[in-house]
Amino acid sequence: MLDTIPDEEEMRALVGKFLYDVWNRLRAFIDEKYEMDCLWEKGGKAWKYEYKYRRGGKTLCSLFARENCIGFMIIFGKDERLKFEADRDNYAKEIQKIYDEAPTYHDGKWMMFEPVDTSLFPDLIRLLRIKRKPNRRSFQ
């Protein structure tokens, strides 16, 4: 847990104006479909901040921020990997490449995406759907 949560000004200065807009759009995209607990944490060695989406003790995904860069991480267990692999051809080549190159640990395959715009958002939301069904009624 962080002592102080970064405000809009700090985040904009950290990631840049354009990526801060991408960050907010990604958060809005996730918030529209999922009702989750959101936690700010330190981002570890590679990132300054982590913004984690959790519910019932399980993490849906995490957003990360560092200088001029944002990240989106999702971890797939065995069953989730099987679901993705059955449908992988329907994902962007960039998604497939990151999936293929992601390390697999005892608790799953750790995929880190570094979006530079909103073009991958539909695929990222589809990955989230594999992880957990949306729990907001506004979802179509």
C-alpha positions as CSV (number, residue, x, y, z in Angstrom):
1,M,0.0,0.0,0.0
2,L,1.2,3.5,-0.8
3,D,1.6,6.2,1.8
4,T,0.2,8.8,-0.7
5,I,-1.8,8.1,-3.8
6,P,-0.5,10.0,-6.9
7,D,-2.8,12.7,-8.1
8,E,-3.7,13.7,-11.6
9,E,-0.8,16.2,-11.9
10,E,1.8,13.7,-10.7
11,M,0.6,10.9,-13.0
12,R,0.5,13.3,-16.0
13,A,4.1,14.4,-15.2
14,L,5.2,10.8,-14.8
15,V,3.7,9.1,-17.9
16,G,3.1,12.1,-20.1
17,K,-0.1,13.8,-21.2
18,F,-1.0,11.4,-24.0
19,L,-0.3,8.2,-22.1
20,Y,-2.1,9.6,-19.1
21,D,-5.2,9.9,-21.3
22,V,-4.6,6.2,-22.5
23,W,-4.3,5.2,-18.8
24,N,-7.6,6.9,-17.9
25,R,-9.4,5.4,-20.9
26,L,-8.1,1.9,-19.9
27,R,-9.3,2.4,-16.4
28,A,-12.7,3.6,-17.6
29,F,-12.9,0.6,-20.0
30,I,-12.3,-1.8,-17.1
31,D,-14.5,0.2,-14.6
32,E,-17.4,0.1,-17.1
33,K,-17.4,-3.7,-17.0
34,Y,-16.1,-4.7,-13.6
35,E,-16.9,-3.7,-10.1
36,M,-13.6,-4.3,-8.2
37,D,-11.6,-3.1,-5.3
38,C,-8.8,-0.9,-6.6
39,L,-5.5,-0.6,-4.7
40,W,-2.5,1.6,-5.3
41,E,0.8,0.0,-4.5
42,K,4.5,0.5,-5.2
43,G,5.4,-0.8,-8.6
44,G,8.4,-2.9,-7.6
45,K,11.8,-2.6,-9.3
46,A,10.6,-1.8,-12.8
47,W,7.6,0.5,-12.2
48,K,6.9,3.4,-9.9
49,Y,3.2,2.6,-9.3
50,E,0.9,-0.4,-9.5
51,Y,-2.9,0.0,-9.6
52,K,-4.4,-3.3,-8.9
53,Y,-8.0,-4.5,-9.6
54,R,-9.0,-7.2,-7.0
55,R,-12.1,-8.8,-5.8
56,G,-12.6,-11.6,-3.3
57,G,-8.8,-11.9,-2.8
58,K,-8.2,-12.5,-6.5
59,T,-6.5,-10.1,-8.8
60,L,-8.2,-9.4,-12.2
61,C,-5.3,-7.3,-13.6
62,S,-2.9,-4.5,-12.7
63,L,-2.0,-1.3,-14.3
64,F,1.5,0.0,-13.9
65,A,3.1,3.4,-14.4
66,R,6.7,4.7,-14.8
67,E,8.4,7.5,-16.6
68,N,6.8,7.8,-20.1
69,C,5.3,4.3,-20.0
70,I,2.2,2.5,-18.8
71,G,1.7,-1.2,-18.4
72,F,-1.2,-3.7,-18.2
73,M,-0.6,-7.0,-16.6
74,I,-2.8,-10.1,-16.5
75,I,-1.9,-13.5,-15.2
76,F,-3.5,-16.6,-16.7
77,G,-3.6,-20.0,-15.0
78,K,-3.7,-23.2,-16.9
79,D,-7.5,-23.2,-17.7
80,E,-7.3,-19.6,-18.9
81,R,-4.3,-20.4,-21.1
82,L,-6.3,-23.2,-22.7
83,K,-9.2,-20.8,-23.4
84,F,-6.8,-18.2,-25.0
85,E,-5.0,-20.8,-27.0
86,A,-8.3,-22.2,-28.4
87,D,-9.1,-18.6,-29.7
88,R,-5.6,-17.1,-30.2
89,D,-6.0,-16.5,-34.0
90,N,-8.7,-14.0,-33.2
91,Y,-6.3,-11.8,-31.3
92,A,-3.9,-9.2,-32.7
93,K,-0.5,-10.4,-33.6
94,E,1.0,-8.2,-30.8
95,I,-1.2,-9.9,-28.2
96,Q,-0.1,-13.3,-29.5
97,K,3.5,-12.4,-29.4
98,I,3.4,-11.1,-25.8
99,Y,1.5,-14.2,-24.8
100,D,4.1,-16.5,-26.4
101,E,7.0,-14.6,-24.9
102,A,5.5,-14.2,-21.4
103,P,7.2,-16.2,-18.6
104,T,5.2,-18.9,-17.0
105,Y,5.6,-19.4,-13.2
106,H,4.0,-21.8,-10.7
107,D,1.0,-19.5,-10.5
108,G,0.5,-18.7,-14.1
109,K,1.6,-17.0,-17.3
110,W,2.5,-13.3,-16.6
111,M,1.6,-11.1,-19.6
112,M,2.7,-7.5,-19.5
113,F,1.4,-5.2,-22.2
114,E,2.7,-1.6,-22.7
115,P,-0.1,0.1,-24.5
116,V,0.8,3.3,-26.4
117,D,-2.7,4.0,-27.6
118,T,-6.2,2.4,-27.3
119,S,-5.9,0.1,-30.3
120,L,-5.4,-3.1,-28.2
121,F,-8.2,-2.3,-25.7
122,P,-10.8,-4.6,-27.3
123,D,-8.3,-7.5,-27.1
124,L,-7.3,-6.6,-23.5
125,I,-11.0,-6.6,-22.5
126,R,-11.4,-10.0,-24.1
127,L,-8.4,-11.3,-22.1
128,L,-10.1,-9.9,-19.0
129,R,-13.3,-11.8,-19.9
130,I,-11.3,-15.0,-20.0
131,K,-10.0,-14.3,-16.5
132,R,-13.4,-13.3,-15.1
133,K,-16.9,-12.6,-16.4
134,P,-17.8,-8.9,-16.2
135,N,-20.0,-8.1,-13.2
136,R,-21.5,-4.8,-14.1
137,R,-25.0,-4.7,-15.6
138,S,-24.0,-2.1,-18.2
139,F,-22.0,-4.8,-20.0
140,Q,-23.5,-6.0,-23.3
